[in-house]
Every structure is written in structure tokens, then in C-alpha cells.
Amino acid sequence: MRLVLGFSPRMKGRVMIEDELKEALISLEDAISSSDGSTVSKCLICLDSLVNENKRVLDPQLKHYLTRRSYAKALMFLNAEGDIPKGLCSKKNA
């Protein structure tokens, strides 16, 4: 597992940022599955850092999932999966 805790968005394009996010999300899932609290914490810090450093270049829907900590949906989005379930946010606007 490789966690990237920071990088310059000027050096990486959107695709590379999304790759880093995907890697961090997969690491988070693995850490949760193995009940590794220390790694879960590191993954969350990494994800928060990636989102904060790259808010301006992230896809708006992906940013929505990440800022609301809908990590399963964010990973589905990055994997280009269809039928991402709608959450409570969509019901507020109905």
C-alpha cells in the first residue's frame, strides 16, 4: 500500500489526481476490512489532503462524494460504474 500525503496539483493532471484518489480509496477499504485503525486514519488524512489540494480540478460530482465522505460512491464514480445509488442529498432537492 502506498499513501501519498501531498503533492502539487500543478505537477499532476486530473487523471493522475483521480488515480491517487482511487488508490487511497482502495487502501481505505482494505484497512477497514482488516480493522487496521492506524491505516484507516492515514487514509482519511490522505483523502482529505488530496481533496483540499485539488478542489478546483475535481469533477463536481466526485468532489460532492468525497467532501461528504461517500467513499464507496466516489470509488464507483472513479471506476465508471453506472447506477450509483442516490443518497439523502437528492431527496432534499425533490
C-alpha positions, 0 to 999 in steps of 0.5 A: 500500500502506498499513501501519498500525503501531498503533492502539487496539483500543478505537477499532476493532471486530473487523471493522475489526481483521480488515480491517487484518489482511487488508490487511497480509496482502495487502501481505505477499504482494505484497512477497514476490512482488516480493522487496521485503525492506524491505516484507516486514519492515514487514509482519511488524512490522505483523502482529505489532503488530496481533496483540499489540494485539488478542489478546483480540478475535481469533477463536481460530482466526485468532489460532492462524494468525497467532501461528504465522505461517500467513499464507496460512491466516489470509488464507483464514480472513479471506476465508471460504474453506472447506477450509483445509488442516490443518497439523502442529498437528492431527496432534499432537492425533490 
